[in-house]
Amino acid sequence: MSVKKERNSAKKNWHWLAYLLLLIGSVAFLYPFVWMVSASLRSLEELAVSGMSIWPEHWRWANYAKALTAFPFPQYLLNTLITTVLPIIGTVLSCSLVGYAFARLKVRGSGFLFVLVLSTMLLPGEVTMIPQFILFKKLGMLDTLYPLIVPAFFGSAFYIFLLRQFYSRLPVGLEEAAIIDGCGYFKIWRTIFLPLSKPALMAVGVMVFMGSWNNFMGPLIYINSDKWKTLTLGLAGFQGTYATDTNLLMAAAVVITLPCILLFFTSQKAFMEGLTFSGSKES
């Protein structure tokens, strides 16, 4: 009996230790965001002497109005939405179709092709950056939104792998019954596998949203005119050569970050389900 009590006591101590570590980690990750919100509500003079403090002496809500009128926010927001929504659609459709083919179409050489696709994940983005720039320059697409949208319709190795793992877990009987009913592979993917893969597609969509919404390097390389700039490039406008409007920069950053936070909390359950199911062992 005493041994059982000792085990329970040790288990509780480990739980408290785990909670303590999680609390420390949460504070470490949360503090920069709280400081950003606090800095967005201060004047530059107060910000210079505030140090680590996160409580403003004077709450300057007008900073948000100044930040959002300092650059063409509606135009940049529209460009950001275009370069976020269309890549989500392109990535989901292309990666889902390719992942389904690798998971279900057993043809000679498919395994080699799948390994070849996965090997592209080993290439750093910097390696393909210059060839892509030259390609889009030859196509006359520089200073447009096309370089930020078109690549998504050709798939991504990581998302293809994720969806291929998801489709490999689905029962073979679904496919066999559809083939008996006269369905082809494309119709099976469109009418059966695509609707069943909503959790995995949601996970892919959330990750693509995060990457596209916060993309800074892509617009910086391909876009020059103000007409096509995105919100992340708009933030860079607050940084001057001799001075930076840090409080306005933080205010704009808070507004731009909010959609990512809201999306994560509203789709957290589906996001985790999609990743968990895709990462499970194949049956």
C-alpha positions, -999 to +999 in steps of 0.1 A: +000+000+000+028+024+009+046+015-024+014+025-042+012+058-023+048+065-031+042+059-068+011+082-068+031+109-050+060+106-075+035+107-104+019+139-090+053+155-085+061+148-122+028+163-132+035+195-112+070+196-127+055+192-162+030+220-155+057+243-142+078+237-173+048+243-196+040+275-177+076+288-181+075+279-218+041+296-222+054+328-205+085+328-227+065+325-259+037+349-248+058+377-234+070+390-268+035+393-281+023+410-249+053+434-252+043+441-288+007+450-278+021+472-250+045+490-272+017+497-297-001+517-270+029+539-260+045+570-273+081+568-286+094+587-256+077+563-232+088+533-252+124+544-249+124+543-211+099+515-205+124+487-205+108+453-198+076+468-185+044+458-202+020+482-187+017+516-205+013+547-184-008+564-211-029+542-234-026+557-269-052+539-290-047+566-316-015+548-326-036+522-344-054+548-365-021+564-373-005+531-382-033+520-405-034+553-423+004+556-427+002+533-457-026+522-482-038+495-458-069+484-478-049+479-510-022+460-492-048+439-474-065+430-507-031+420-522-023+399-492-057+382-493-052+374-530-017+360-524-030+339-495-064+325-506-053+315-541-022+296-529-044+278-504-067+267-532-038+258-555-019+239-528-049+219-515-060+208-550-026+200-565-012+183-534-044+164-527-045+150-563-008+141-564-009+126-529-039+105-539-021+092-570+010+082-549-012+065-523-036+046-545-021+042-580+004+013-579+023+016-611+059+009-620+082+037-609+057+054-586+079+046-555+109+062-572+090+092-582+077+096-547+112+095-533+123+120-560+095+144-549+105+140-512+141+147-521+132+182-532+125+190-495+163+188-490+169+218-513+170+251-493+148+279-506+179+300-513+190+275-540+159+278-561+154+315-555+176+328-583+163+302-610+127+311-601+135+348-603+150+343-638+121+322-649+095+347-638+115+375-654+116+356-687+078+351-684+073+389-678+057+383-644+080+405-623+062+433-603+030+413-604+013+389-579+018+359-602+051+347-587+034+345-553+004+325-566+014+303-595+040+280-577+013+269-553-006+252-582+024+229-588+023+213-554+046+211-524+066+180-515+058+183-477+020+186-483+021+159-509+037+136-483+012+146-456-018+139-478-003+107-493+000+094-457-036+104-450-050+086-482-029+055-474-049+051-442-083+051-458-100+017-464-094+001-497-130-011-498-142+025-506-121+025-538-130-010-548-168-003-544-165+028-565-146+010-593-173-017-594-199+012-598-179+024-628-160+053-613-126+063-626-097+073-604-103+110-609-140+107-600-131+085-569-107+113-558-132+141-564-163+124-549-150+101-522-114+108-511-115+146-513-146+150-490-132+124-465-099+143-462-113+175-447-092+173-415-059+169-435-069+196-460-077+219-431-043+213-417-026+220-450-048+251-455-038+265-421-001+259-427-003+275-462-022+305-448+005+311-421+032+309-447+015+330-473+001+356-449+035+362-433+055+359-465+080+387-466+108+375-488+087+366-518+070+401-522+103+417-514+120+399-544+092+401-570+073+433-562+085+469-567+055+491-572+032+502-543+002+489-563+011+452-556+027+454-522+014+432-494+010+440-457+044+425-447+061+450-471+039+477-456+054+470-422+089+476-436+079+511-445+079+521-408+117+515-407+135+546-419+172+552-424+177+573-393+146+565-372+119+539-368+083+545-356+084+515-333+050+521-317+033+525-351+052+494-364+040+474-334+004+486-338+003+476-375+020+443-366-007+435-340-034+441-365-017+419-391-010+391-366-046+389-354-060+368-383-033+342-377-041+339-341-079+338-347-074+311-374-053+290-352-077+290-323-108+284-344-093+256-365-071+241-338-091+209-334-093+201-371-056+211-375-045+186-348-068+159-362-054+162-397-018+161-385-024+132-361-043+111-387-017+118-414+011+109-391-003+076-379+011+043-390-003+030-423-028+001-419 
